[in-house]
Amino acid sequence: MQFYDLIGDIHGQATELIRLLEKLSYKKINNIWQHENRKIIFLGDFIDRGNEQREVISIVRPMIENGSALSVMGNHEYNAIAYYTENSQCGHFREHNEKNIKQHKAFLKAYKDRPEEYKSVIDWFKTLPFWLDLESLRVIHACWDIDLIKKLGKSLEDGVLKKSSDKTTVEFRAIETLLKGKEIPLPEGQSFLDKDNNKRDHIRIKFWERNAKTYKDLFMGPKDALQFIPDLPLEDDYSVPYPTDEKPLFLGHYWMEGEIKPLTENIACIDYSVAKPGGKLVAYRWDGEQKIDTNKFVSVTRLESNNLSISP
């Protein structure tokens, strides 16, 4: 059986990635980080936010292309593809507005004077699958919804980018849920500001939570936003079933904080906010177990002095 080390969202923090790989006993051989008997699975979101965009790609891409790692696509890779790709209305599948430019600022800056390299990275992003369903574990960036997985497929083939840019399609709903998390509308008149100061009238939810009674119980987001979430009874059961006897499922995306622990006995999120000061880059060392073992999380804390890029 192949054993894996799963690594959460990196967001341009190459220094922390190198420290974590070293902590996991990976070595750089022929310019590729590798382990004699283990492989990495990345959870996506390599880019945006941090100062080491190209440096991260220079680490992860060779690992994946040479077989020492696997990866799924994160919502930031999907967004980058859509931002880059022109549509039939002389625009792009992701609008070049102030909000989106701000989100992609670090990535765009890193490739500003490197158009061929930029195109190559976008083309490579397109090869990343939306999900992995391996022999004894599953991996997806945000939400394992089997009905939407069946409708979307595994990759951007067959015009999925165009279809998923249309808000009326099942492909749009699938991308929004699988790569960004399941969202539900707040009661009329309720809203809050997210971490980027964007007004939200929907909330991302703990899709695995079966015992939630109110919107506040189900809310998945920053603690400082919790005070704005109504403590009103839910109008429906919004959970996405993932039984405890299913394969272990690994997620990224959710900007977790505090103690590193499983979400359920067979679901773990390994994104612990390395993109912000005090955050951690987290891995889980999987050796075939079907229940998440809290002792198998490995992490490095972001260096406060990490403000400069390193050489690729």
Summary of the structure (lengths in Angstrom):
residues: 312
radius of gyration: 18.9
end to end distance: 32.8
largest distance: 57.5
contacts: 959
relative contact order: 0.16
helix: 29%
strand: 20%
